[in-house]
Amino acid sequence: MSHKLSVCWRTAIRALVITSALAAPCAMADPVETNTDAAARDTDYAAGKHAMEKKDWPEAAKRFQLAAGRDPENADLQNYLGYTHRNLKQFDLAFK
């Protein structure tokens, strides 16, 4: 491998490592809610948020799943559900 090509590969790998390191905190960031009144309309959604605040991940997952069954298009709810599954180390469900 030529020296010039070797330098290019090292530069590309460094850029990838730096980009990955900068993006990692965002990947595990706490979810942000855009529709703040949705939980007021659904008791399971509200209970899921409460359980999440207490880090009761199994209860949060159960409640968010029930709420998602009634409001599957709610992006905030899906985000909370994914966040809860990540904390339960249920990564397949988190990415679903």
N, C-alpha and C positions, 0 to 999 in steps of 0.2 A: 504494500500500500504506500503510495507516495506521501511525503511529509505534508503537502498541501491538503490532501484528502483527509489525512489523520487529524489535522488541525480543524477542518470543517466538522468532522464527526464529534470531536471533543466539544466544540462550540455548540453544536446542536444538542448534545446531551446536557450540557450545562444549562442551556436555555430551557430545556424540558424540566429539569430538576427545579430550577428557580420558579418556573410557572406553576408546577405542581405544588411547591411549598407555599406559594402565595394563594393558591386556590383552595388548599386544604381547610383552612379555618372557615371558609364560606360553606363548604360541604356539610359541616357538622353544626352550623349555626342554629340557634333557636329559631323556631318558626315565627313569622310575623303575620298578624291577622289584618286583613284588609276590610272585612265586613264585620265590624265589632258588635252589631246587634243580632247576628245570627244565633249566638249562644242564648240570648234572651228568649228566643222563640222555640228553642228545643232543649228540654231538660237533660237529655243524654249528652248533648254537645256541652252544655254547662258543666255537667258532672265530669265529663272527660277532661275539660280544662282544669277543673278543681283537682282531679286525681293527678294530672300531669304536673301541676304546681307542687304537689306533695311527693312527686316522683313515684307514685303508685302506678307503674307502667302497665301491669296486667289489667287493672280497673280502667285506666285511661283507654287502653286498646279496646276493651269490651264496649265502653260507652261510645267511643268515636265510631266503632263499627256499626253500632245500632243507629246512630245519627246519620252515618253515611248511607245506610240503607234507605233512609227517607229523603236524603238530599245528596245524591251521588255526584251532582255537578258542582258542589261547593268546593272550590279550590283550597280555601283555608282549612276546611275540615279534612280534606285529603292530605294536606301538608302536615297537619297535626297527627293524623293517623300514621303517616310515614315516619315522622319524627319519633312517635311512640314505639313503633316497630323497630326502629334503629336502636333505641335504648334497650329494647328487649333482645337485641342481637338477632332479630328475625329479618335478616337482610333481604331475603327473597320477597317477603311480604312488604317490606319497606319500599322496594322498587316497583312493586306491582301498582 
